[in-house]
Amino acid sequence: MSGFLVGAATGILSGFGIGGGSLLILWLTIFEGTAQYAAAGINLLYFLCCAPAALVSHFRNHLIDKRAALWCALAGCITSPLASLAAGAIPTDWLRRLFGVLLLVLGFKELFSKNRSSDQSPQ
């Protein structure tokens, strides 16, 4: 039952763009003892279920820059196979450490960056 509740909570957070997938990976590896590679695979499947709902909502609210989305999709198609090969070559301990560093960097960036929308006056 706890897995269902964590999945539902992280799904809702993902819909708001909070990063529920990262939280899911932390849950799986720390509390469930799932191997890092398996947790990443589960997260990819999870993303495939959550992303379409968020995409429809953001598209309806005109929150998607179509040109930027196209460039990101093209870059992702090129770099995903390369990143997959790199992840397969990196030992699991190093992969966990790199993921932890990434989460810390992103957390500090979010914590100490100015919110651009609050800096702009309404027009």
N, C-alpha and C positions, 0 to 999 in steps of 0.2 A: 504494500500500500504506500510506503514512503517513496518508492520509485515513481509511482504514478503521480503523487502529489508534487514531487520535485520536477518531473517532466511537465506537468501542467503549469507550475509556477514559472519555470524557465521559458516555456512556450509563450506565456503571456508577456514576460519581460522582453523576449525576442521581438514580439509584435510591436512593442514600443521602441525598439531599437536600442535596448539597454545592454545587450550582449549576453543573452541567456545561454547561448552555446558555450561560451567560456565558463559560465557557472556550471553548466552540465558536465563539462570535462573535469572541472575541479571536483564536483560531487562524485563522479564515477571513479576517478583515480584515488581520491583521498578517503572517501567514506565507503565505497563499494569494492575497492581493491582491484579495479579493472586495469589491465595493462594500458599503457599510453597509446599504443597503436590501435587497440580495440576501441578505446574511448574516442579517439579521433574519428574512426570509422563510424561509430554510433552517432557522433556529432554531425557528420556529413549527412547521414540518413535523416536525422532530426531536422537539419536545416532544410532539406528538400520538402519536408512537411510544413514547416513554419513560414518559409520565405514567400510562397505564393500568396498567402493571405495578407502578409505585410505589404507585398508589392502592389496588390490590387488596391489596398487602402491608400498607400502613398501616391499611386498613380491617380486615383480619383480626387485626391486633395491637391494635385499639381505640385507635389513635393519632389519630383524626379527631374533632374537635368538630363534630358535624353542624350545629348552629345557626350556628357561626362560618363553616363552609363554605358554608352557604346564603347568608348575608349577603355573603360575598366573591364568590360566583358572581353574585349580583344586581348588586353594585357593578361587577364586571367587565363584565357585559353592557351596562351603561349607559355606562361610561367608555371601553371599548375603541374604539367608533367615533369618539369625540371625540379620543382619543389618536392614532388613525390619521390623522385629518384634520390634527391638529397636527404630527405627524411628517412628513406630506407637505408642509407649509408651511415647515418649518425646513430651512435649508441643511444639506447633508451634513456640512460641517466642524463646524458647531455641534452637530449631532446626535452626532457622534463625541466631541466635548468633553463634552457633557452625560452621555453614557454613561460616559465615563472618570471624571467627577466622582462619578457614582452608584456606580461600583465602588469608588472610594476611600472614600466615606462609609460604604458597607456594610462594607468591609474593616476600617476603623477601629472601627466599631460592634462588630463581631464580636471584634476583637482586644482591645478595652478594656471590654467588658461582662462582667458577672459571669454565670456559668452558673447559672441558677435551680435546676436539678435538684440541683446539688451543695450549694446553700444549705439545702435542706430535709432534715431528718432522716428516716430511714425510719420508717414507722408500722406 
